[in-house]
Amino acid sequence: LQGLSLEDKLQQLVKLLGTEGFAAEWNMVGEHYHITEHNCPYLVVGQHHPEVCQYDRTLISTLLAVPVVQQECVLAGGDK
C-alpha cells in the first residue's frame, strides 16, 4: 500500500476485508473517514475471545498508517 493515497488504501482495505468475509465499505463523514463493517465473520470466536476485535483494529490501523477509533461493536451491543 506504500505510495497510495489514503482513499486508495481504503479501497484496498475494503477488498481485503471482503476476502475475510466482511461486508465493508468506507465513506467520508465531514472531515473523517469511516469504515463500516456490516457483519462480523468472527462473531462466534469474538464471544469467547474478544481480543480478535483488537486484532481487527490493529490490522486496519497498520495498513492505513493512521490511528483507528472503533465507534460501535456487535459484541458490545452495537448494530455493527
N, C-alpha and C positions, 0 to 999 in steps of 0.2 A: 504493500500500500504506500510505500515511500514515494514521495513526489506527487501524490494525488491530492486534489483539493478535499476539504472535509466533506463536501457533498458527494464526491466520487467515492470516498471511503465509506460513507454511509450507505451508498448503493451496493457496494461490495459486501458490507456487513450484512445487509438485509438478505442478500443472496446466500451468504454463508449460514446465517440463521435458518434460512429455508431448508438447507441441506440437513440441518439438525432437527427439523420437524417443527420449527417455529413459523407461524404466520405473522410476519413482522412487516412494518412499514416505518418510514420516517417522514417528518414534516417540520416546518418552521412554525413556531408559536411566538409571535413577537420577534425578539432577537435570539431566541433559544431554539436549539434543535431538540426534537422529541422523537424517541424511538418507541413505538408501541408494539409489544408482542401480544397478539390477540389470543394466544394459547400458550400452554407450557407443557412441552413433551416430558419434562422431568417432574411433573406434579406428584406422582406417587412416590418417587425417590425423595423429593423435597420434603414430603410429610415426615419422613424419618431422618433425613439428612439435609436440613435447611442450608447447610454450607454450600450446596450446589447453586443457590441463588447468588452467593458472593462470588463464586467462580464465574457465573454469567456476567456480573457487573465488571469484574476484573478483566475478563476477556474483551468486553466491549471497550472499556477504558484504555486498555493496552493497544488494541487495534486502531482506535481513533486518536490515540495520544492526547486525550483530554479527560478531565475528571467526569465521572458519571454519578448522577444522583437518581436513585430509584424513587419514583413518585408513588407507586402502587404495586401491590403483590397479592396474588391469589391466596398464597399461604398465610398472609396477614389479614385476610378478609376483604381484599380488593377485588374489583371486577377483572383486572388484567394482571 
